[in-house]
């Protein structure tokens, strides 16, 4: 092999090694399958806003099970599962806190577009707006819909990425109450 080929080979191996080190470092430092988990399984706290602009924290609901759903009005799968969430809210809303967290980036999704979507459909569940993307960041949300099930002690019990049907949602909600 020529000297030039050896240099190129060494450079390629160096790049591969550095990339592998970067990936391993990021995997060790993140909770890729346990997004939102802090301190031995406790759910990460965050601040969102209700329709009147009042600050709401996840920790405000400590002592009560929480169904935490991330969604946007432009997301077809999100909209397809909303009727199931409305049914679950009507059935269990006195016992479980539903947090339908809208990813309100201010461009593709606004408070107005999200509120209009909810009003048009007549859904009764509480909607919160993640205008600072604090909640979605705390839970490493990269795909919507994504739903987390948090028990009354504030421990993440389960999470589902993608749309759920009514049966799967109800099963998860009942699991929070057992």
Protein Blocks (a to p, Z undefined) as FASTA:
>chain_A
ZZklmmmmmmmmmmmmmmmmmmmmmmmmpcfklghiaghhiacddddddfkopacdfklm
goiacddddddfklmklmmmmmmmmmmmmmmmmmpccddddddehlmpcfklmmmmmmmn
opabdcdddfkommmmmnopabdcddddddfkopafbdcedjddfklmmmmmmmmmZZ
